[in-house]
């Protein structure tokens, strides 16, 4: 998953390494269903671990990227050219493979235009895409907060969404309430209205656009998430990453909101309405948080090139591995019919193939389109930055 569209020379290499680990964890999660299932960990969820690492990284760097630019137009141009080229390519690949790997049911094309399919009642074209919906919700919400001039209150937002997760787990069903073909169309219209006001309006129009975006983001998470309490908790985790970034730069009142969010995350899985493995979920969260803290502590050290390189191709690994796995299973059949040694060899071959294809798409799809986005962003007149928020919490 992407974090920023800076040139590689200015990247945070420790964040690249984290992204590489996260993508590899998700890939291994999906591989171990069919390769060496006996080594699959049961005391924590490998895929959720990778996803949580991604969310922490996004929370750490995305608001900083917007604030460094000081321009929501440039930010959104960069995001579109960072996310959509490979996203569209993945959808094309999945559609081309429909004859050998049938499409998932209840796929809505309009929902995919906004990337908000997971929070509008639609299934994604391929399983890992669900996290992109929460990335997009976070972008929408961060934009609204930035325009409103309250974007520095990250600790307050982290705690608020953590508490919201607990309340939603008590008060709402365990499944989202949105669905049907009309919802994605309405969401698209509201999103365009809000972004239009923010990107091209001024004064009250721009403020109204920010209000529309903020309301839309919160509504989608609370009533649209496939598992509503988890949707709110995802935003709490992402804002926790932002709190750490602000604390590092002396922009907030401290790192104490991280402890509050950690407590709420530990509390929610053990509540009666939540039907998940509480201990496994707790260990997954602890490992993801511990991994982020470890790399943060080592951020001044030299990062092994292999990990940093894996981070560069992580978005491609994340997006393409499921279509590539399905193609392999179609050609080679079920790996479980082979001895363990053969399964191991086939698994290593698949890992190498996924990384090789991901390098090609990074080199010839992601990088060129990022360059186009940077050129377009530089050529746009800047939107004035909001006044600095004088009250900061976290």
N, C-alpha and C positions, 0 to 999 in steps of 0.2 A: 504494500500500500504506500501511496505517496506521502511525503511530508512537505516538500518544498520544491520550487523550480529554480533554485539558484544554480549557477554553473558549478561543476564538481569541485573546482578548486576552493570554493568558499564554503563547502559543506561542513557540517559537524560530523566528523568521521565516526564518533562513538554512537551517534544516532543512526548512521548508516549501518553500523554493526548490529544495533538492536533490531532494525528493520529486517536485516538479513536473517537473524535468529528467529524473528517472528514468522517470516515467510516460510522458513524451513520447518518450523514447528507445525504450521498448518498443513504443509505438504506431507509431512510424516504422519500427521493425524489421519489424512485421507488415504495414504498408502497402506498403513498398517491394518486397514480393514481387509486387504487382500494379499499383503505380504507379511509374513511372520507375525500373525496376530497374537501369538503368545508373548511377544515382547511389548505389546501395547500396554502402556501404564493405565492402571485403574484407580490409583489413589489421587490422580489429578487429571484434568482434561488438557491434552497437548494442544488441541486446536484453539480452545478458549484462552489458553496461556498466550499463544502467539497473537491472538486478536487483542487481548488486553495490553500487551506490549505495544502493539500498533497504536492503540487509542491513547496511551500515555505519551507516546512520541508525538502524535498529532497535536495533543493538547499542549505539549511543551513548545512546539515550534510554529504552529499555524497562527495563533494570535500575534506572536512576535513578528512573523512574516508580514502580516497586514499592517502592524504598527510601524515596522521599519519602512515600508513603502509609504505609509500615510495616505494611501489612495485606494479606495475601494474598487475603482474601475480597473486599475492595474492588477490588483489582487485577483479579481474574478477572471480577467483575461488569462492570467497565469494559471489559475486553477483549471479553467476549461481546457487549455492546451496541455496541461499536465495530466488530467484525468481521462478526457474523452477519447483521444485517438486510440489508445490501447483498449479502452472499454468498448468502443464500437468494433474494433477488430475482433475482440473476443466474441461479441455477439454474432458477427458474421461467421466466425469459425463454428460456433455452436449450431447456427442455422444450417451451415453446409454439411454438418455431421448428423443432421436430423434423421437421415435414413438408417444410420447405424447406432445412434444414441438418441432415442425419442426425447422430445422436448418435455420439460416439466409442465404440469398442468397449471392453469390459472396464471399465465404470463400475460401481462398487460403492457403493450408497447408504449403507451403514453406515460405510464409510470416509469419506464426506463428512460424517457427523455430527460426527466428531472433527476434520475438516479434515486428517487424516493420510493421505489417499489416496495421495499420492506416495511415502510410505514404508511402505505396506502392500500394494503390488502392484496398485493400481487406477489407472486413468486418471481425470483430472479432467474435469468437465463442459465446461470451456473451458480452453484452454492456459495462460493466465497463473496459474491457480489453484495450479499446482504449488509456487510459492514460499510460499503460505500454509501448506503442510505444514511447511516449515522454520521459519517464524515460530512455529507452534504448538509444535514441538519445542523451540525456544528458550525460549518461555514456560514450558514444563514444566520444562526444565532450570534456568532461572533461579529458578523457584519452589522447586525442590528445594534448590538451593544456599543460597537465602535462609533457608529453614526450618532447614537444617543449620548456619547461621551461618558458612559459608565463602564467601559470595558476593563478598567483596572481593578474592579471589585471581584476578582476571580475567586478568592476564598469564599466570599458570600455565595456565589453561584455554585461552587462545588458542594458546599454544605446544603444549599437549598435543593439541589437535584438529588443528593443523597437522601435527604429527608423525604422528598417527594417520592422516591422509590419505595421507601418504607410505607408511606401512606397509601400509595397505589396498590401495593401488595395486599394491604388489608381491605381496601374499599372497592377494588375493581376485579373483574374476571381475570383469569390467567391468560386470556387471549385478547388480541386487539379487537376493536369494535368497528373498524373501517373495512370496506370491501365493496365490490361492484364496479362496473365500468365507468360510472359517473365520477367517482371520487378522484382518480388521477387527473381527469380533465379539470375539475374544480381546483385541485391543488396546483396544477400547472398555471391556471389563470391567476390565482392568488399570488403565486410566486413571481410571475412576470410583472404583476402590478406592483408588488413590493420592491423588487429589484429595479424596476423602471423608475420608481420614485427616488430610490437611493442613488442610483447610478447617473440619472439624468435630471433629477429635480433639484430644487434648492428650497431653503427655508422650511415652511410648513409642509410642503409636498415631500421633501426629503425626510422630515421627521415622521410623517405619516407612513412613508415607505418602510422606515425602520420599525415602526410599531406593528405594521402588517407582518413583516418578516419574523419579528420576535414572537408574535402571537401564533403564527403558523408553525414555527419550529416547536414550541412548547405543546401545542395541540397535537401535532403529529406524533410526538414522543409519548404523550399520555394516553391518547385514544387510538393511535394508529400502529404502534409497535406490536409486533407479533406476540411478544411477551412484555406488557407495558412496564412492569417494575424494572425489567432489565434495560429497557430503553432509557428510563430516567437514570439508572445507575451508570450506563455508558457515558452520559453527559457528565455525571459527577466525576467519573474517572478521567475524562478528558480535561475538565477544568482543574482537576488535581495536578495534571501535568503543567497547566498554565501557572498554578500557584508556585510550583517548584521553580519555574523559569523566573517569575517575578521575585521570589525570595532570593534567588541567586544574584539578581541585579539590584537588589535593594529597593524594589518598587512597591513592596507590600509591607504589611505589619508583621509578617512572620510566616512560618511554615505550619503553624498549629492547625489550620483547616485540613491538612492532610491526615492528621490523627482523627479528626471528626469523621471524615469520609471513610477512613479505614474501619472505624467502629461500626458505621452504618452498613458498610459492605459485609462485615462479619455477621451483623445482626440479621439482615434480610433473608439469607438462605435458610435460616433455621425457623422462620416463621411458618405457622401452620398452612396458610394459603399457598405457599410456594413449594411446588412439587419438584425439587431438585435434590441431588445428593449434597447435603450441606457441607460435610467434611471435605469432600472432593472439590467442591466449589471454593471453599475456604483455602485449601492448599493451592489451588490454581491461582487465586488472587494473590496469595502470599508469595508464590514463586515469581509471578509477573512483576509485582512490586519490588521484590528483592533483586530481580535481574536488572530492572531499571536503575535502582539505587546503586548496584555494583558498578554498572557502566558509567553512571553519573560520577561516582567517586573516582573512577579511572579516566575521566574525560580528558585529563591533561597528559595521559600516557599515550604511547604509540599504539595504534590499533593495527592488528595484523591485516595485511593487505587482503587476504582471502575473505575475512569477515566484511571489510568495507566494500569489496567488490560484490559480494553477495547482497549487500544492502542496495547497491546501485540497480541491480536487476530484480530486486524483491517485488516490485509492483508487477512485473511480467511473470515472475514465478507464481505470485499469488493469483493472478487472473487466469493464467493459461494452464495451470497444472491439472485441473479437472478435465478439460477437453483432451489434453494429452494422455491422461490416465485412461480415459474411456476409449481413446483410439488404440492404446496398447492392449487393453483387455479384449477389444474386438479382434485384433490381429493375433495375439498370442494366447488368448483364452484365460482361464482362471489360474493364477500362479499357485494357488493352494494345492493343485494336483501334483506339483513337483516337490522333490525333497527340499529340506530346509536350506541346504547349501545352494541349490539352484535358485530358490526364492531370493536368497541374499544376493546372488549375482545379478538376477533380473532386476531386483530393487535398486542396486547400485547403478545399473545401466539406465533405468528410468530416471533416477536422480540426475545423472550426467546429461541425459537427453533434455530434461526439463530446463536445466541450467543453460545448456547450449542454445536451445530455441529462445530462451528468455534473453540471453545476451544479444541475439540477433534482433529481437524486437526492440530491446532497449537501444541498440545502436542505430537501427534504421527506422524506427517508429517513434519511440519516446523522445530521444535526444533531438532529432530534427524538428519535431513539433514543439518542444520546449523552446527551442531557439526562435521559432516563428512567434510564439507567445511573448517572449521577451522583447522582440523587435516591435510587435504591436503595442505592448504595454508602454514602451518608451516613447512611442509616437502619439500617445493619447494625452490630452490636457488633464492635469491632475484635478481631482476633486478635493476641495479644501478639507483639511483634517479638522476633527471636532476639537473643542477646547479640552485641555487636560483635566481629567477628573481629580479633584483635590482630596476626595475621601477614598482611601484605599483600604481594602480588607483582604489580606492574603496576597 
